[in-house]
Amino acid sequence: MATLLYRIGCLAFRRRGLTVLLWLLVLGGAGAAASSAPPPPADTFSMPGTESQETVDLLKEKFPAANADGASARVVVRAPEGEKISDPGPRRRVTALVAELSEGPQVVAASDPFAPDAVSEDGRTAYTIVTYEVTAMEVSDEAHDALTGAADEARADGLRVEMGGDAVPVEQAAGGTAEGIGIGIAALILLATFGSLVAAGMPLLTAVVGVGVGISAIGALGSALDLSATANTLALMIGLAVGIDYALFIVSRYRSEMAEGREKAEAVGRAVGTAGSAVVFAGLTVIVALAGLAVVDVPMLTKMGLAAAGTVAIAVLVAITFVPALLGFAPFRVLRRSDRRRIAGRPLSERQQRRAAKQAARQRPGPAVRWAGFVLRRPVLVLLFGVLSLGVVAVPATRLELGLPSEGTMAPDTTQRKAYDMLSGSFGPGFNGPLLVTVEADDARSVGKDIAAALADEPGVARVGPVVPNESGDTATIGVVPDRGPADDRTRQLVESLRGDLPGVGRAHDAEVLVGGQTAMFIDFSQVLDDALLPYLAVVVGLAFLLLTMVFRSLLVPLKAALGFLLSVSAALGAIVAIFQWGWLADVVGVDQPGPIMSTMPIMMIGVVFGLAMDYEVFLVTRIREAHVHGESTGEAVVTGFRHGGRVVSAAALIMTSVFSGFIMEDNVFVRMIGLGLALAVLFDAFVVRMAVVPALFAVLGDRAWWLPKWLGRVLPDMDVEGGKLARPGAPARDPRAEHEPEYSG
């Protein structure tokens, strides 16, 4: 592996103009293809094998005119203080509002707000449901403007009007703020790490190119592969993260090779051969983690994972080809100003190289080396402190409760949240989470009446709607309003109870009875993710374990890498539960209403953090193994690894932490949850697990850390990630005392 990548790096360096041109052509071609491709399909959400999905499919088949996938808006109106909605003045204004809503673009109909079940008991509040002929993602800007314009006119007439539903546009702050802050902080960290504007800008530039190609490819293939626009979200976040990291490690290794006196082309080749090998295997672990989302069997998550995995693959290719080409244009400008004149010049002799190495060894060790020395002297203390501290933080994760976002958890000043609260206060908490019971039988109306009568006596049911059959009479629907909110655990228990009891009611034993609706779908989705969590973890960690076993040729190193990841991600989940579910530090983070953790949070965080954690593991431990293979003891190799890799790994972790932390300032509480969770996980994993627990375990295990059964060693391929085959004596080097030569010619 190292030899192949060495040749690729040298070729890209020598043919730097052609390499850069090819990447620019790829970027331009992908962009042109994306701009001319058909619009991406709208988001579709399905969960094969669940009862709620069966309900949706049945409604599409038996009630085609109802358009089960169509968007809807629930417009809530309230009369002024002291008046009722049925009074002549408010009634006239509400009638005008409904008429205007009915004439909006893409609108199918608007329900009667004066129907008996649409007016609250106090007579002040009513609602109308506006249904659309298209899905929520396909509602046009003109339709959104018509909806909000009609509401604004009614407000001007003295009514209080708020709106909820998937057809209502979500008010968002100006996009790009979080990303801009994260990239700005990343640039400052890169500048402080490298001490060169060129070196700091190179990882950012290559990351942007890689993400640009990946996102454009998703746009170009979106229609053919059914990739919706939301597939870009995860691809953008992960592509930017790994793109910066991978270029950072290769540029850092190139600077180290130049500092050892090697010639430019040789330094680039060795940097790509060693750090590039680590990049390839680190990228493979990220791809495994993202592609493993297919285990969940939710098509939307599968497509997001595969799209992001493709972007990571592009980031790896950019790192091992585009980065060495750029180094060819600025071989000395990526160095610190103080190092440029010292390093540039004619090759050093072997004697001069040994003298330079002795002088470097006499220099005062940096913070990373001093920390490694402390860990080696006190390994048990550091190990216990790291494990116990993360264990304590992880304790709240044992009380993790999963749920999905609803309008009741949005910011209090949004119209969706106001409409949600108005409906809950006027019609009961369960009104915002109705269930839909479908009955499929020869005489669906009669069977439906038996079921409706049973539902009326069911504990936890506040209201039962009429039986509505289809035209053929073989299917009927019944609306059910629970007496608790959609996020309440008792609503989940009610759904489970109805699914178990209704098929045996009256004549229902010969009928197909399903319990669906949005609330039931949310419950099913949470259950699907909960059931898939352990299989997903087993697949991802198992495949990564095999991969890391080949990389490090050890069983204990990948084992401690996987266990360390579980420790850090558990600690991050514990912190999230304490803040967002229990309400600790809620005012600091901006949590208005503590509640269940978003169902997608654990599995998405596991995938993202696992990939990034293995990045840090590979980059740090490959340096340690490289030194060990070249003759150093395990303790000495740890110090060498930290000397060359500690600063870079710390910088990479700080960059990722700053990027993810930027999302904490977003208005959406779930975006803040994801941002904070990823930031904490990266922080815990890089600085506690990789920088403390890992070296402490090396100190405790010693050379036993590299144990591998002989029979397995013969079976496993030698990947040579540490570049042992590149260690040739008498490699060309340069004299740091010679005069500076031109950076690029020809």
Secondary structure as GFF3:
##gff-version 3
##sequence-region A 1 746
A	DSSP	alpha_helix	2	14	.	.	.	ID=ss1
A	DSSP	alpha_helix	16	36	.	.	.	ID=ss2
A	DSSP	alpha_helix	51	62	.	.	.	ID=ss3
A	DSSP	three_ten_helix	64	66	.	.	.	ID=ss4
A	DSSP	beta_strand	72	78	.	.	.	ID=ss5
A	DSSP	alpha_helix	88	102	.	.	.	ID=ss6
A	DSSP	beta_strand	107	110	.	.	.	ID=ss7
A	DSSP	three_ten_helix	116	118	.	.	.	ID=ss8
A	DSSP	beta_strand	125	132	.	.	.	ID=ss9
A	DSSP	three_ten_helix	136	138	.	.	.	ID=ss10
A	DSSP	alpha_helix	141	156	.	.	.	ID=ss11
A	DSSP	beta_strand	160	164	.	.	.	ID=ss12
A	DSSP	alpha_helix	177	194	.	.	.	ID=ss13
A	DSSP	alpha_helix	197	225	.	.	.	ID=ss14
A	DSSP	alpha_helix	231	259	.	.	.	ID=ss15
A	DSSP	alpha_helix	264	291	.	.	.	ID=ss16
A	DSSP	three_ten_helix	292	296	.	.	.	ID=ss17
A	DSSP	alpha_helix	299	317	.	.	.	ID=ss18
A	DSSP	pi_helix	318	322	.	.	.	ID=ss19
A	DSSP	alpha_helix	323	329	.	.	.	ID=ss20
A	DSSP	alpha_helix	337	343	.	.	.	ID=ss21
A	DSSP	alpha_helix	350	362	.	.	.	ID=ss22
A	DSSP	alpha_helix	367	377	.	.	.	ID=ss23
A	DSSP	alpha_helix	379	394	.	.	.	ID=ss24
A	DSSP	three_ten_helix	395	399	.	.	.	ID=ss25
A	DSSP	beta_strand	402	403	.	.	.	ID=ss26
A	DSSP	three_ten_helix	407	409	.	.	.	ID=ss27
A	DSSP	alpha_helix	415	427	.	.	.	ID=ss28
A	DSSP	three_ten_helix	429	432	.	.	.	ID=ss29
A	DSSP	beta_strand	435	440	.	.	.	ID=ss30
A	DSSP	alpha_helix	444	456	.	.	.	ID=ss31
A	DSSP	beta_strand	461	469	.	.	.	ID=ss32
A	DSSP	beta_strand	475	482	.	.	.	ID=ss33
A	DSSP	alpha_helix	489	501	.	.	.	ID=ss34
A	DSSP	three_ten_helix	502	504	.	.	.	ID=ss35
A	DSSP	three_ten_helix	506	510	.	.	.	ID=ss36
A	DSSP	beta_strand	512	516	.	.	.	ID=ss37
A	DSSP	alpha_helix	518	552	.	.	.	ID=ss38
A	DSSP	alpha_helix	556	576	.	.	.	ID=ss39
A	DSSP	pi_helix	577	581	.	.	.	ID=ss40
A	DSSP	alpha_helix	586	589	.	.	.	ID=ss41
A	DSSP	beta_strand	597	598	.	.	.	ID=ss42
A	DSSP	alpha_helix	600	629	.	.	.	ID=ss43
A	DSSP	alpha_helix	634	661	.	.	.	ID=ss44
A	DSSP	three_ten_helix	662	665	.	.	.	ID=ss45
A	DSSP	alpha_helix	669	684	.	.	.	ID=ss46
A	DSSP	pi_helix	685	693	.	.	.	ID=ss47
A	DSSP	alpha_helix	694	701	.	.	.	ID=ss48
A	DSSP	three_ten_helix	702	706	.	.	.	ID=ss49
A	DSSP	alpha_helix	710	715	.	.	.	ID=ss50
A	DSSP	three_ten_helix	724	726	.	.	.	ID=ss51
###
